[in-house]
Amino acid sequence: MHSPLEEQVRQRRVAIVDDDAAVLRALSRMLTVAGYEVSSFLSGPAILESLDSLPLEALLVDFRLPEIDGLALQSAMRQRGYRIPTVFLTGHGDVPTSVRALRDGAIDFLEKPCEEHVLLASIERAISVAHRERDLRFTVRNLAEQWALLTAREREVCRLVVSGRLNKQIAATLGTTEKNGQGAQSSRHDEDAGRLRCRSGSKLRFAGRPSD
């Protein structure tokens, strides 16, 4: 299993969608030389049919496509559960269309002709977004696994720690005091264990804590 960092270094997969075969070849060569793993498609339906077997970090899409345009393709991917960072490239852009594309999650909306360094910078931003989102999914999955290992008592302590409670406040909430002999000692053991094990679990407040 690769760590998130190893995944970032290893995976730079981009699909290009353009109905102009000459442009498709030129863009494919450019991105391949730049170090990306490239797949090429002449239409929206063609890439939609391949998504299940084609892991991607980014898409470069000509906005004016036959059969299904860029916005419709973007919408169709979302409906199927795919949120691939997308850069639109078109010779027929307008402000309302570009605003809508960006609002719907596009990374960039570039007009042809586009300078190579500008295009590559946009693709790199899309790749970075994909890596961050994958790291977040990895973190959430890892935290969910850690949360599942906690006892009910430790989960309660963890919730109180995350909320910012002090030791005495936690003890009072749990119905104990720091001077209740063996009972208090047992509570402190539970509390210490909970604190230790929720150091990572406390991050769940940022990533979304799993339900019990």
N, C-alpha and C positions, 0 to 999 in steps of 0.2 A: 504494500500500500504506500503510495507516494504522500509525502507531507505536502501541505498547501504551497510551501515555497518551491518544492520540486515540481509540483504541478504547474506553477507559474512559469518556471524556466522551460519546461518540456512542451507545454501545449500553447501553440499560437496558430490555431486553425481558423481560416477565414473562407467563407463562401462568397462568390461573386455572382450576381444575377444581372444579366444584360442581354437584351434581344439582338444586339449587334455583335455578330461573331468576331469581327476584327477588333472591336473594342474589348470584348471579353478576353481575347488572346493577349492583347497588349497589357491589360490590367493584371491578368494572371502572371505574365512574365515579370512585371514590375514587383508584385508582391512576393513571388517566389524568390527573386533575387534579393529582396529585402529580408528574407529569412522566414517567411510565413508558409505554412502548409495550406495549399489553395485547392478549392473545389470550384468548378464553374458550371453555371446553369443558364440556359437561354430563356427561361420563363419562370414565373411564380409557381405554377402548378408543379413544375419539374422539381423544384427544391422542396416543396411541401411533401411530395411523395418520398423524399429521401431523408427527411429530418430524423426519423426514428433510428436510422442507422448511421447518422452523420453528426457526431459530437462537434460543436462549434464554439469558438469564443467570440466571433464577430461576423457580421454580414456587411457586404458592400453591394448596394442595390441601386440599379437605375430606376428612377422614379416612374418614368413613362414606359411601362411594360405592356405588352399585349395580353389580353385575357384578364389579367388581374394587375392593377397598378400597385405602387409601393405601399400606399396607406392600407389598401385592402390586404396586401400580403402581410403587413405588420399586424393587422387585426386578426387575420386567420391564424397566424402563429401564436398570438396570445390566447386565442380561443382553444388552441390545442395544448396549451400549457407551456409553450416555448417563449422565453423572454431573452432573446439573443440581442446583445447590443448591436445596433444597426447604424450604418452611415449611408445616407442617401446621396446619390450622384446623379444630376440631371441637367439637361440643357434647356429645360422649360420650367424653371422654378418661379415661384411667386411667394410673396410674403405670407399671405394667409395659409398656403399649403405648407410652407416650411415651419410656421408656428405650430400648426396642428401636428405635424410629424414630430417635432421636438417635444410637444406636450404629451404625445403618446409614447414617449420613451426613446426616440431616436437620439443618437449621440451627436450627429452633425448632419447638416443639409448643405451640400456643396454644389456649386454650379460648374458645368463644363464650359470651357476647358479649365481644368484644375491643376495647379502646379503640384509636382510630385511630392515635394516636402510637406505641403499642406495636407494632401491626401493621406500620406503615411502617418502624419501626426494624428489625424482623426482616427485612423485604424488603430493606432497605438492606444489612444484614449479608450476606444471600445474594448480592446483587449484588457486594459487595466480594470475597467468596470467589471468585465466577466470574471477576472481573477478575484476581485474584492467580493463579489457576490458568492463565488464558490467558497472562499474562505469563511464567509459568514455562515453558509450552510454547514460547512465542516464544524465550525464552532458550536452552532446550535445543536447539531447531532451529538457532539462530544459532551456538551453540557447536559443534554437530556439523558445520556447514558450515566453520567455522574449523579444526576438527581435521582435516578431510579435506584441507585445503590444506597441512598440515605434511608435511615429508619424514619418512622413517623416523628419520633422525638427530635431527631437531627434536622428534619425538614422544618419543624416548628422553630427550632433555634435559628436555623438559617434564615427563615423569613424575618425573624426579629433582628438578626444581625444586619441584614440587607436594609431594613427600615431605619437603621441608625441607633437602635436601642443600646444603652449601656448595660454592663453586667448586672447591676442591681435591678435595673428595669426589667431585664429578661427574666431574672430569678423571680421577681414579683409577679410578672405576667404568668409564669409557669406555676405559680402557687408555692414557691419555696423561698427560703431566706438563706443567706450565706452562713448562718450559725445554727442550722437545724441538724447538726450531728451527721449521722450516716446518710440520712436522706438528702441533706444539702450536698454532702460529698459526692453522692451518686449523681445528683443533678449537675454538679460542676463537671463531673466526668463527661456526662452527656453533652453539656454545653461546650466543653473544650473540643470534644470530638466533632460536634456540629460545626464549630468555628473552623477547625482545621479543614474539614471536608467541604465546607462551602466557600472556601477562598476562591475556588474556581466557580462554584455554583452561584456565587453572588453576581457573577456576570450575567446571569439569566435575566436580571432586571433590564439589561440592555438588549439582549438577544431574544427575549420572549420566553418566560419560564414555562416548562411543560406542565400540564395539569396533572393532579395526583391520580 
